[in-house]
Amino acid sequence: MIEARHLRVLRAVAATGSFSGAARELGCTQPAVSQQMRTLESAARTPLLVRSGRETRLTEAGQVLLRHATGILAGLTAAEEEVAAIAGLRAGRVRLVSFPSGSSTLVPPALAALRAAHPGTEVSLVEAEPPGSAVMLRDGECDVALAFRYSGSAAEWDDLVVRPLLVDRLVGLVPDGHRLAGGRSVAIGDLAGDAWIAGCPRCRTHLVDACEEAGFTPRIDFATDDYPAVVGLVAAGLGVAVLPELALKAVRAEGVRMLPVEPAVHREVVALTLPDMARVPAVAATLEQLVLAAAR
């Protein structure tokens, strides 16, 4: 019989490429991992792993089993959470992943309200940009993912529960002494001759696309995921930038002029979870507080 513990071991071996790596990840001994894998192969009645030198790789049967293991383990996690809530545990665990500007603006009030309403609920937070955060969600590494997308990518979350939070407008940043600093707005094309400071990889890709639509390729002199660093570089006169308004709410924008981009460019900010996880009370409560925080 194939058991969930065997599938967790298989997933760890596949992720680390070795029994010793899996043992470190799972916090057990290498002989224990070997025993679990022998039991799993016996239950499957076919080899699941092939050792080549120091590397351990999956057979075709092992790859099939691993593909199903992710959904099975996510379903088990959802079942354990729902059963615990029904049994009167009055507690829950939520693993939240968010992009940085969401972590500094939406997450704090949402988690403060969640703790006030449900003191027994435990929430952990790590940061990741989309699409990596959605991959973490599908792989069972988190329960809720705060993410964003630009136009043209609507199908990427078709298998997930999507809770819209807000529409975030992009803002141009120029130094105080810039030739366009006195305007009320800025067109991307007006900045064609400037050096650029780019943000996160997905924002960077969108920036290049927007500039090319305006008829030029931006000269990106600096790229950083740190939004205060972007503002600092612009304030120092080293270039111009385009950032989401949400990213600027937690940054002291001294020495820069913020100008709405015309025509308006937006990104959609959402909370994501798996269909099974959406029924878990602690996850549902977290989603609701994120929606309320965004509304405020």
Secondary structure, 3 states (H helix, E strand, C coil): CCCHHHHHHHHHHHHHCCHHHHHHHHCCCHHHHHHHHHHHHHHHCCCCEEEECCEEEECHHHHHHHHHHHHHHHHHHHHHHHHHHHCCCCCEEEEEEECHHHHHHCHHHHHHHHHHHCCCEEEEEEECCCCHHHHHHHCCCCCEEEEEECCCCHHHHCCCEEEEEEEEEEEEEEECCCCCCCCCCECHHHHCCCEEEECCHHHHHHHHHHHHHCCCCCEEEEECCCHHHHHHHHHCCCCEEEEEHHHHCCCCCCCEEEEEECCCCEEEEEEEECCCHHHCHHHHHHHHHHHHHHHC
